Amino acid sequence: ALKVNEELPAALPLIISGTITDASGRTLSGQTCEAFLVSIAHAEPLAVGLNCALGAEQLRPYVAELAAKCATGVSVHPNAGLPNAFGEYDQSAEFMASVVGEFADNGWINIIGGCCGTTPEHIAAIAERVRNAPPRVLPDADTSMHLAGLEALTIDDDSLFVNVGERTNVTGSARFARLIRENQFDEALQVARQQVENGAQVIDINMDEGMLDGAAAMQEFLNLVASEPDIARVPIMIDSSKWEIIQAGLKCVQGKSIVNSISLKEGEQSFIAQAQECRRFGAAVVVMAFDEKGQADTYQRKIDICARSYRLLTETVGFPANDIIFDPNIFAIGTGIEEHNNYAVDFIEAVAWIRANLPGARTSGGLSNVSFAFRGNNPVREAIHTVFLYHAINA
């Protein structure tokens, strides 16, 4: 017990346990085992586990999945089999111990116990069976980026180009903006659904429109998305220039989302505070190449700002490098202004520099910007996009 005026420890050990509800392999809220794991990893628990709903035999594939993908300890507390017609559990202590003993023999677990139907006899039999089994060895650090909606998305060195659907953005889609303004949220959901069906691996949602209560619209739309599994299966990018709208979105999203964006525009203190809040919610971040002097429009400015941001995030905030996505600013070429002629090359070269010098960080960009000077001429814009993407992806 704590005495008066005694301080609590700065951080208490945390164990998080989830429940796979049936043979679908998903939690009650619809997440896969891997997506659940990705969603809570930022809390840096001592162990992540599964308990209840299923017996040990039924939990076997999910325990194996946890063991393969969990960076922390793995805990398992299965039921004593499945309930009979009267809601009681018939599985013997010896049989249950034999099944979980195989988990231990396979090197899958660090903590083992029992949930519904288990008795002191079950626990004693389990303890005896695993007494000499070695605990699971924790894996090496994973440098991949992990995101999640109802399903997990892993981005690593072997991943192909990842596309973010931006039609659910009131600043980029006149139709979506009209639907949101007119409170036609069911129709707006169809826009999100079409993006996922057409191959978007992440969907960007933005409610920055002068006629809207952006925070309320963001919350309402995200809550509706959460009720649509065919949309909610992909990660969400919460996009806004207003921090209060991003905060509203973070409170609604299950899974591990991306915040778009933070930057040094308002100085280091604001940047660090926003990064800490993103970390508390477990979100990855898009970091714009933007500082107190404005947007980076040259190669040198791009790499200088990204390097400074990276140091602040990784060294001051303790932000994982593999949760950082730099956007070095794609600007329009072909405007007739000589200073703009090298904008595309500067972006591509900055991407290559980030890749080589800021370990773990990813890069992104708003593709349509590069051809904005040719709006209305789609064949030319498509050609520019094709060439630009070829070099940017290689970089």
Beta strands, then each sheet from edge to edge (+ up, - down):
strand 1: 15-18
strand 2: 47-55
strand 3: 73-79
strand 4: 111-112
strand 5: 145-148
strand 6: 152-155
strand 7: 164-165
strand 8: 202-206
strand 9: 236-239
strand 10: 258-262
strand 11: 284-288
strand 12: 290-291
strand 13: 294-295
strand 14: 324-327
strand 15: 362-363
sheet 1: 1+ 2+ 3+ 4+
sheet 2: 5+ 6-
sheet 3: 7+ 8+ 9+ 10+ 11+ 14+ 15+
sheet 4: 12+ 13-
end
